[in-house]
Amino acid sequence: MSKILEIKKKARKRNPLFREPKRTKKDYVEEIETSSSDDSDVDVVPSKLFKEMKEKYNVTEKKYEILKKQKRNMDEEMSLLRKENQTLNTENRTLRDLNIKLQSNLLSRFPRESEPTTSEKPIAVHECPASKESQYIPFDCIDGKVCIGEGIWLPEEKWRWISKASKDSIFCKELAVAVWGSEVLKDRSTEGKICNRFKQMGAVAKPPLTPARYQAVKNCFHQWLKEKSIVEDELKKRQSKIGQYISEKIMDVVRASRKEMMKNTQNFEQ
C-alpha cells in the first residue's frame, strides 16, 4: 500500500499543475538519512585525511616556489660567470701574446751561444768510430774521456755517473745535457716541428737537434739497455721513448730559462 502511495505521489509531482507542498523539518531529516544511505557504497575521503593531504600539498607547493626561485638565481649567477669567463679568456690571450713578445725582445738582447763543433772538443789520440744502431759501441776510455760514437767524447767521471742512472728517462735526459748542453737544448727541438697550437700564435719552429749527435745518443741508449739483458720486444718499446724523454728535458730547460729571465727582468725594473 505504501508503495502505491509513493508512486501516486511521484506522478502528482511530475504533473505541471501540481503544487509542491511545504517541506517540514521531518522531511529534511528523512532526505538526509536517505542520501546518506544511498551514498554508503561510495568512497568518501575523511575530512582529517583531506586536511593532511591539503597541508602536504601546500608545503610541496611552497618548496616548489623556493626551488623555482633558487633556479632563477642560479641561472643569473651562471650567466655572470660565463661573462666573467669570457673576459678572463680574452685577458689570458692578450697576456700570453704580450708574454711571447716580451720573451722575443729579451732573447734578442742576449747573444745566442752556438753549438760547439767537433773541432772545439779535445782531440783524442785514437779516432772514435762512427756507430750504427746495430753496431756495438765500445765506450772506450782514453785520457780520461769516453767515446760514445759519432766523434763525441765525454769526461769519464760524467759518463760513469750517467751510466748508473736508475731510470731510462734519467739516462736520456742527462746524456742529452752532456752532449748538447742546456743553452743549446733550450733553442732546439727533437724533430724541428712546431705544435699547431703554438703555430696559430705565430711561433716559429725551433731547429732540430744535430742528426749525427741525436743518432749517437740513440745508439748509446740502445747499448745501455742491451747491457741490462732486456728482452728484444721490451728493449724496442723502451728505446722508442727516447724522443719523449729528450722533449721533456728541453721543456724543463726552457721553463728554467724563462724563470731566470723573469727574475732578471724584475730585478732590472726595480
Buried (B, 14 or more C-beta within 10 A) or exposed (E): EEEEEEEEEEEEEEEEEEEEEEEEEEEEEEEEEEEEEEEEEEEEEEEEEEEEEEEEEEEEEEEEEEEEEEEEEEEEEEEEEEEEEEEEEEEEEEEEEEEBEEBEEBEEEEEEEEBEEEEEEEEBEEEBBEBEEEEEBBBBBEEEBBBBBBBBBBEBEBBEEBBEBEEBBBBBBBBBBBBBBBEBBBBBBBEEEBEEEEEEEEEEEBEEBBEBBBBBBBBBBBBBBBEEEBEEEEBEEBBEBBBEBBBBBBEBBBEEBBEEBBEEEEEEEE
